[in-house]
Amino acid sequence: MKEHFLAEYRAFVGNGGGSARAPAWLKPLRARAIARFAEVGFPTTHQEAWRFTSVQSIAETPFSLIPPDTPLPTLDDLAPLLVGGRATPRAVFVNGRFAPDLSSAQGLPDGVRLGGLAAALAAEPALVEAHLGKYARFDAHGFTALATAFLADGAFVSVPAKTIIEAPLQLLFVATAVAGHPMWHPRNLIVLGREARATVVETYAGLGDAASLTNTVTELVLGDGARGEHYRVQRESPNAYHVATTYSHQGRDSALESCAVVLGAGLSRHDLTAVLGGTGGYLILNGLQVLGGRQHVDHHTCIDHAQPHCESHEVFNGIFDAEARGVFNGRIIVRPGAQRTDSKQTNNNLLLSRDARADSQPQLEIYADDVKCTHGSTVGPLDPTALYYLRSRGLGAEAARALLTYGFGTEILARVGVPDVRTQLDRIVRERLHMDSWQQAT
């Protein structure tokens, strides 16, 4: 199953590896990564971390890189996906490649970098080398190794120390309608310097129904005292496969608020690791999945309290209808010496049909004795008492179910700090639940 991907890699390297201007240190990194993939291949359900998620359909599909001359969409095509309209700073990627004509970095403070990783590798290799690949290690599993082997382009955001950016920065990855089985491996690096402040919105969307594979890795680095918000929205085609690794590392007294929202793809797997690597770090990690049909989503989160006096709060909600399935594995680690840790984790799953399913596995690993850690999980249908209450107030059965489900989802949506993102997501969730139809009827 892995032989096809090894052949694709050989062709990729033979064609220059995506850029002739790549720094010398990138080639051995790719070589080590593909050697690791050749050794381990794709994960299987025999592995504990993947026992609820089979990727056999990915392994058996002949995904291929597509030529760089793919026609680009227009800004009008992208308008529904843009955050804050055309004036918002953005880096747009079409089928995994940076599209400068659709991107904009106007109005940003001096020293801020917002654009493609390939260009940054060529122009500022030392700045990229200091962080790229230092956090999301390619030996984590076969997909991360594969993404590192095909490392060529992706988003690069760098905010210098003490720089404050008020407007959100959008990283928009668009999959267009192309023939065959296309794949892309975006590699994203976001670095906030000491006491810097910025908001990044990472969006994955499909303009066609291609059975594509997105295999992406994002590394997010916060320096001492930095403040960051990171919102990730995945709304690709139901025929698409989406595999992602997000790794954040926080310095002393830094604060990160992150939210991952999954609405699309037939099969989606997202590994999130957050390391509180400096004393006094603060983390909020939220997530929402709203799926139907035969969609499958798997979130594996790990919050690593590596230093004392750190605090984390994690809430993931899932809404599953028809034959959809959700998997959540949440792990909190408190390292030796990480005293005065305060960590809370909650995973709630709402099943709207008899065939929907959710598997939840919260975990605590505590190696310090002066800590406050809690976790909890729920899986089940709508509360019949709440349904009865709404129906007794005159709502029909469908309207009552939709209203309760919508309220379950807005618990997470209300925490999205960018109004335009929150409005977009709210509209999509309302459409999924047919909210507008019953409101007009009443």
N, C-alpha and C positions, 0 to 999 in steps of 0.2 A: 504493500500500500504506500510506503514512503518512497519507493523508487521513482515514481513520477515526479515528486517534489524535488528529489535530488537531481534529476535530469533538468528540471526547470532552473535550479540553482546554477548548474553548470552552464546553461545557456545564458543566464543572467550575468554571470561573471565574464563569460566569453564576449558579451556585448558591452563590456566596460563597467558593469556594476551600477548602471544608472547615471554615472557621472565620471568623466575623465579627470575632474578636478578634486576628487575626494582625497583627504589627507592620508598619509602613509599608514597611520595606526589603524585605519578603518578596515583594511584588507585582512590583517590577522584576526581581528575581532570577528569578522564574518566567518572566517575559516574555522575558528574554534566553535562558533555557534552551529555551523552546519555539521561539524563532526559530532557535536552533542546530539543534534537531531538524528543523525545516522545511527547513533548508539541507542537512543531511547525511543525514537519514532513517536507516534501519536499515543496519548494516554488511552487507557481502556477502562472498562467498568470493573476490572479486577483490582484497580487501584482505589484505595479508600476515598481519596479526594474527588474521584470521578465516578463513583459507583452508581450515582443516580442519573448520570449524563453520558450517553453514548455518542461518540463523534465518528462512528463508523461511516456514516453518510458523507462526512467531509473527507475522510481518508480515502474513500473509494471513488471520489469524484475527481476527474482530471482538470483541476483548476490550473489556470495559466495566467501569467502576466500579459497585459494587453499592450499593443504598440502605443507610443506616446502621441500619435497624431489623431487621437480620438476627438471628435467634434465637441466643443464646449457648449454648455448651456448659456443662456443670456442672464443678465441681472434680473430681468422680468421673470424668468423661470425660477430664480432663487428667491424672489421677493417674499413668498410665504414663509421662508425658512430663516430670513434675516432677523436679527435681534436689534430692534430700534431703528429699522430702516436702513437706507443706503449710506447714511452718514456715520454709522457705527464702525469703529476700527475692526477689521476682519482679515483673516487669512483663509482663503477658499481653496479647497483641494477637490479635484475632479478625478474620480477613479484612482485615488492615491497620489496624484501629482499636483504640485502647487500651481495655481492658476493666477498669475500676477495681475492679469487684466480684470479679474473679478474681485481682487483684493484691494484693501485700502488701509494705509497706516497714517493717513493725514491727521494732523492735530495732536499727535502724541508728543510727550515731553522728550527733550534731548536725551539720547542714550538708550531709549527704549527700543527693543527689537521685536518686531512682529512680522513673521513671514515664513518662508520655507526652510526646512532643516538643510536641504541640499545646498542652498545658497550660503547658509551660515557655516557649513562644513568647509566650503571653499574660501569664504572671506575671513572668517574668524574661528579657525579650527581649535585654537587654544581655549577659547571661551566655551566651546561645545565639549571639548575633551574633558574638561574639569568635572563634568557631571554625567555625560551620556554613558549609559551602561553601568554606572556605578551603583545603582539602586535596584533596578529591575534586572536581576541576574538571569542570564539565558539558560542556566541549568535548572530553573524552576520547573518547567515541563516542556514538552516538545513544541508547543505553539510559540512560547517565548523564544525558544532557540531558533525556530523558523523565521520569526519576525526579525530577529537580530541578524540572521544570515542574509535576509533580503533588505537590510537596512539601506535605504537610499534617500527617502524624502519623508516629510511629515511637517509638523508645526514646530516652530521655535519662537519662544517668548522669553525675553530677558528684561527685567525691570531693575534698574540700578538702585543702589542703597538710598533710602530716604525719599524715593520717588513715589508720588501718589497719583494713581490714574483713576479718575472718577467714572469714566464711561466703561462699560463692560467690553472686553476683548473677545470676539467670537472666532472660534476655530471651526469652520464648516467643512465637513467631508461629505461629498455628494457622489452617489453611485448612479450612473446614467444607464440607459438601455443599450447594452452591447451584446453581441452574439457570443455564443459559447459559454464557458464557465470562468468568468474573470475573477482574479484575486488581487488584492493589494495589501501591503503591510505598512501602514503609516507608523512612523516613530516620532513621538512628540516629546519635547523637552520644554518645561516651564520652570523658570528660575526667578524667584523674587529675592532681591538682595536685602541686606540688613535694614529693618524698619521700613521696607517698601510696602505698598498697599495696592492690590489690584484684584479685579474680578475676571475670571475666564469662563466662557461658555463653550463647551465642546459638544458639537452637534454632528450626528451621523444620520443621513437621510437618503432615501432612494427616490430617483425620478423615474425609474422603470421597474420592471418586475423580474430582472435578471436574477438567476440563482448564483449570486456572487458570494465571495468569501472576504470578509474584512477581518484581518488579524492585526490588531493594533496594540501598541505599548505606549503608555504615557508615564513619564517621570516628572514629578512635581516637587520642587525643592524650595523650602522657605528658610531664609536666613534668620538670625537672631532678631526677635522683635517684629518680624514681618506679619502682615495681616492679609490673608488670601481667602477668596471665595471661588469655588470650582463647581460648576454645574455641568453635568454630562447627560445629554439626551440622545437616546438611540431610538430612531423611528424609521428603520430601513424596511425594505420590502418583505412581506411574509415569506417569500421564497429565499431570502438571503440567510447566510450564516454569519454570525458575528462573535468573534472571540477577542477578548480584551484583557489586558493587564494594566492596572493603574497602581503606581507606587508613589507614595508621598513621604517626604522626610522633613521634619520640622526641627528648627533650631530653638535655642533658649527663648522663653517668653513669647513664642510665636503663636498665632491662632489661625486655624483653618476651618472653614465651613464648606462641606462638600455634600453634593446630592446627586445620586445616579437614578435616572428615570428610564425605564425600558417600556417601549410601546410596540416595537416592531421586531422583525426577523423571525424566521421559523424556529431557529435554534440560536440561543444566545448564552454565552458563558463569560462571566466577568470576575476576575480575581482582583480584589482591592487590598492592598497592604498599606497601612499607615503607621509610620514609626515616629513616636514622640522621642526624638533624639536629644532634646535639650530640656533642662530643668524649667518647670513652669509652663510647658506647652499645653495648648487647649485645642481640642478637636471636636467638631460636630460632623457626624457621618450619617446621612439620611438616604433613603432609597424608596422608590415606588415602581411597581410593575403592574401594568394593566394589560392582560392578555386574554385571548380567546382562541377559538378554533383548536388547532393542535400545536400551538406555540409552546415552546419550552424555554425557560430561563433558569440559569444557575448562577447564584451569587455566592462567592466565597470571600469573606472579609476577614482580615486579621489586623487588629489594633495592638501594636507593640509598645507597651510602656517601658521604655529603656532607661528612663531617668526619673528621679523623684519629683514630687509635687506637680504631677501632670493630671489633666482631667479630660475625659472623653465621654461623649453621649452619642449613642447610635440607635436609630429607629429605622427599620425597613418594613414597609407595608406591601402586601401583594394582593391583587384582585384577579381571580382566575375563573373564567367561564368556559362552557363547552367542555373540550377535552384538554384544555391548557394545563400545564404543569409548572410548578415553581419549586426551586430548590434553594435553600438558604443554609449556609454553614458560616456561623459567626464565631470567631475565635478572639479572645482577649488574653494577652500575655502580659504579666507583670514580672519584670526581670528582678533578679536579686539586687537589693539596694534601692529599688524604685519605691521607696516609702512614700506615704501620704498620696498614693494613687487613688483617684476617684473615677470609677468607670461604670457606665450603665449601658446595657444593651437590650433592645426589644425588637422582636420580630412577630408581626401580626399578619395572618393570611386569611383572606375571605374567599370562600368557595361558593360560586353562584350556581353550580350544577352538580349533579351526582357524579359525573365523570371527571370533573376537575380534581386536581390533586396538588398538595403542597407537602414538602418534606423539610423540616426545620431542625437544625442541630446547633444550638448555642453551646459554646464551650468557654471555660475559664481555666487558665493556667497561672497560678499565683505562687511566686517564689519570694514574697516579702510578707511581713507580718503586720504592718501598719497600713492597711488599705481598706477601701470601701468599694466593693464590686458587686453588681447585681446583674442578672440577666433573666429574660422571660420570653416565652413564645406561645402563640395561640394559633390554632387552625380550626376553622369551622364555618358554618353558614351564617346568614344574617340572624340577628337576635329576634326570635318570634315575638317576644314581648314588645320590642320596639316597633316591629311591623304592625302588631295589633293596635298599638297606640296611634300610629299614623293613620291606619285605616279607620279607626274610630273617630278621627277628626275629618273624615270625608275623602281621603285620598284613595284612589284605586290601588289594586295589588301591584301593578307594574310601576306606578308612580312612587309608591312607598318603597319598593325595592330599589328603584333608581336613586331616590333621595338618600336613603341610608348608605348605599354603595358610594355615592358621590361624596358624602360626608366622610367616609372612611378614607377616600383618596385625598381629600383636601387637607387632611391632617398633615400630610407631607407637602402638598403643593403650597400651603400657606407659609411654609418655611423657606420657599425660594425667594431670595432677596432681590432678584432682577424682575421688575414689574412686567416687562415685555415677555420674558421667558415664562413667567407664571401665567400670563394671559394666554399664551400659545398653548401651554399644557392644559390649562383649564378648559379651553375650547375643545381640544382633542378628547379629553376624558368625558366631557359632556356629550360629545357626538357618539362615543363608544357606548354610553349608557342611555342614549336616545332621550336625553333630558329635555331638549328643546321641543321635541314632538309632543310629549305629554303636557308640557307647560302651556304650549299653544292651544292644546285641546281643552285645557281647564281655564 
